[in-house]
């Protein structure tokens, strides 16, 4: 019984490490995509890039594979969120807002 529990804990630990690695990879890719969107946007090509990505996602949504459709819907939602964040970044000032950072810091300390 003890060996079964140890084996289960080892498998759970391995799955947790893999999930953390995947999360880090996805976040890094999100940062890279955000930077690419900003760079391409400065050259006026962002519309074409967004249209191509939407076409690719829509082609999966038109498929008969339900698992792929579910993943594509999640991907489309995340992509739209990324575009929204990128748009906010582009409209923001390049300088840090020290008052906002101070308010955020105090909010974080209150939640601890």
C-alpha positions as CSV (number, residue, x, y, z in Angstrom):
1,X,0.0,0.0,0.0
2,X,2.8,2.3,0.9
3,X,4.5,1.8,-2.5
4,X,1.2,2.5,-4.3
5,X,0.9,5.9,-2.5
6,X,4.5,6.7,-3.2
7,X,4.1,5.8,-6.9
8,X,0.9,8.0,-7.1
9,X,2.7,10.9,-5.4
10,X,5.6,10.6,-7.9
11,X,3.3,10.6,-10.8
12,X,1.4,13.6,-9.5
13,X,4.6,15.4,-8.9
14,X,5.8,14.7,-12.4
15,X,2.5,15.9,-13.9
16,X,2.7,19.1,-11.8
17,X,6.3,19.8,-13.1
18,X,5.1,19.2,-16.7
19,X,2.2,21.5,-16.2
20,X,4.4,24.2,-14.8
21,X,6.8,23.8,-17.7
22,X,3.9,24.0,-20.2
23,X,2.6,27.1,-18.5
24,X,6.0,28.8,-18.6
25,X,6.3,28.0,-22.3
26,X,2.8,29.3,-23.1
27,X,3.5,32.5,-21.3
28,X,6.8,33.0,-23.1
29,X,5.1,32.4,-26.4
30,X,2.4,34.9,-25.4
31,X,5.1,37.5,-24.7
32,X,6.8,36.8,-28.0
33,X,3.5,37.0,-30.0
34,X,2.7,40.3,-28.2
35,X,6.0,41.7,-29.2
36,X,5.6,40.5,-32.8
37,X,2.1,42.0,-33.1
38,X,3.5,45.3,-31.9
39,X,6.4,45.2,-34.3
40,X,4.3,44.2,-37.2
41,X,1.7,46.8,-36.3
42,X,4.2,49.5,-36.6
43,X,4.8,48.4,-40.2
44,X,1.0,48.3,-41.0
45,X,0.9,44.5,-41.4
46,X,-1.0,43.5,-38.2
47,X,-4.3,43.3,-40.0
48,X,-3.0,40.7,-42.4
49,X,-1.5,38.7,-39.6
50,X,-4.6,38.7,-37.5
51,X,-6.7,37.7,-40.6
52,X,-4.4,34.7,-41.2
53,X,-4.6,33.6,-37.7
54,X,-8.3,33.9,-37.6
55,X,-8.5,31.9,-40.9
56,X,-6.4,29.1,-39.4
57,X,-8.5,28.9,-36.3
58,X,-11.8,29.0,-38.3
59,X,-10.5,26.1,-40.5
60,X,-10.2,24.0,-37.3
61,X,-13.6,25.2,-36.1
62,X,-15.1,23.9,-39.4
63,X,-13.6,20.5,-38.9
64,X,-15.6,17.5,-37.6
65,X,-13.2,16.7,-34.7
66,X,-15.0,17.9,-31.5
67,X,-11.8,17.9,-29.4
68,X,-10.0,20.1,-32.0
69,X,-13.0,22.4,-32.0
70,X,-12.9,22.8,-28.3
71,X,-9.2,23.5,-28.4
72,X,-9.7,26.0,-31.2
73,X,-12.4,27.8,-29.3
74,X,-10.1,28.2,-26.4
75,X,-7.3,29.3,-28.7
76,X,-9.5,31.9,-30.3
77,X,-10.5,33.2,-26.9
78,X,-6.9,33.5,-25.8
79,X,-5.8,35.1,-29.0
80,X,-8.6,37.7,-28.8
81,X,-7.5,38.4,-25.2
82,X,-3.9,38.8,-26.3
83,X,-4.9,41.2,-29.1
84,X,-6.8,43.2,-26.5
85,X,-3.8,43.4,-24.2
86,X,-1.6,44.3,-27.1
87,X,-3.9,47.1,-28.0
88,X,-3.8,48.4,-24.5
89,X,0.0,48.3,-24.4
90,X,0.2,50.2,-27.7
91,X,-2.1,52.9,-26.4
92,X,-0.2,53.2,-23.1
93,X,2.6,55.6,-22.3
94,X,6.1,54.3,-22.4
95,X,6.8,55.8,-18.9
96,X,5.9,54.0,-15.7
97,X,3.0,55.4,-13.7
98,X,4.5,55.5,-10.3
99,X,1.2,56.3,-8.6
100,X,-0.4,53.2,-10.2
101,X,2.6,51.0,-9.1
102,X,2.3,52.3,-5.5
103,X,-1.4,51.6,-5.4
104,X,-0.8,48.1,-6.8
105,X,1.9,47.5,-4.3
106,X,-0.3,48.5,-1.4
107,X,-3.1,46.4,-2.8
108,X,-0.8,43.4,-2.9
109,X,0.3,44.0,0.7
110,X,-3.3,44.2,1.8
111,X,-4.1,40.8,0.2
112,X,-1.3,39.1,2.0
